[in-house]
Amino acid sequence: MSNLGIKKGDKVVIIGGGFAGLQLATALMKADLKVILVDKQNHHQFQPLFYQVATGRLEPSSISFPFRKIFQKSKTVDFRMADITSIDPVGKRIMTAYDRTITYDHLVIATGCKTNFFGNKQMSENAFSMKTTEESIDIRNKILFSFEKEIFARPEDKQAWMNIIIVGAGATGVELSGAFAELKKDVLPKDYHNIDFSKFNIILLEGGKYTLNNMSEESKIASRKYLEEMGVIVKTETLIESYDGNVAVLNTGERIPTKNVIWAAGVTGNVIEGLEPEDTFRNRYIVDRYNKLKRFDNIYALGDVAYMETPKFPKGHPQVANVAINQAKNMGNNIVKSLKNEDYKPVEFEYHDLGMMATIGKHKAVVELPFIKFKGPVAWYVWMFLHLMLILSVRNKIIIFFNWAWSYLTKDTSLRLITKINYQKEKVVDL
């Protein structure tokens, strides 16, 4: 038996096929284990480019990778499509929404994050979030649908269809705002000749003092400057207090008529029922330096849903993809080497921050690496290159590169399909 408690032939169940879960399953493909990856979607979703699906720049298939395709040549990794409802640590099993169970010898929880509405039920019912491919498609459909509705709307109702509010000025909110601003300038006026797009308002709300609050002063200032140059209305130190689907009320007292509010203001760990409150901290599982839950010898947590205190990160690691990927790599390496050598001593996880970046628009981006910070066109090209390299398949890399190149040369995109409308997110007006 290895130092990690995992022995050859054991059944390792991984819940969640995000960056952490997929990385770990890939690392264990050649290990002498039975690995089952469980996810409620049948595909891995490349979340950093969700905003490009939401703004019609990329098709969802370009950033989606079916699990069974990824592991079709593996004899050790299998996939189950299921929504996990609870964990039974005593019986060593997990329960699914289909009233079926999956047993395990060792369990790895890599369920990532979900949108945090901070208990505001009204916002959760009426605002859009963007944590899945489907939600990104919903945003694309609804925004395009808004312009179709504007044409038929009564004069007093038109502006509500022409106001988009994005709540939260982190990387997601900033990138969405910039993408919509480019649509407003370069694309939509060509399609809708009878709409005055000077009245199309993209409003970015941020409760803090700056956009990109987790980046340097230089990047904060540059990102806001870029956004305002592109026509985005940026309101910092401003909160949205209520939104009924028709009118957004801000903490300043301002009332903005709008049919479209996108919530990018926060996330919370996607924990599963079955473990005790003492196993979690702020909706994240408390783990040691090997990503093992402290009360269990056979349950682990990775990525956004894991809370690990280290000397460098005494308040836990940031909930970003690079942490998730590297935790999974470290755990996978420990498992594989432990199976080969019982005397192997597992390596504690140590996160080395490789930097942050965000793109605002064409030739407008900010990049912060450990050794240098820069902005502008070079940062934009670096952002594109690094994200393209993270895409899993060569085929998808080529498709995305072609789409980006076409958009760059023509300032246009042909991906403006309205495929469905989520009417539960729309308050219908009498036309």
Secondary structure, 3 states (H helix, E strand, C coil): CCCCCCCCCCEEEEECCCHHHHHHHHHCCCCCCEEEEEECCCEEECHHHHHHHHCCCCCHHHHEEEHHHHCCCCCCEEEEECCEEEEECCCCEEEECCCCEEECCEEEECCCEEECCCCCHHHHHHCECCCCHHHHHHHHHHHHHHHHHHHHCCCCCHHHHCEEEEECCCHHHHHHHHHHHHHHHHHHHHHCCCCCHHHCEEEEEECCCCCCCCCCHHHHHHHHHHHHHCCCEEEECCCEEEECCCEEEECCCCEEECCEEEECCCEEECCCECCCHHHECCCCEEECCCCEECCCCCEEECHHHEECCCCCCCCCCCCCHHHHHHHHHHHHHHHHHHHHCCCCCCCCCCCCCCCEEEEEECCEEEEEECCEEEECHHHHHHHHHHHHHHCCCHHHHHHHHHHHHHHHHHCCCCCCCCCCCCHHHCCCCCC
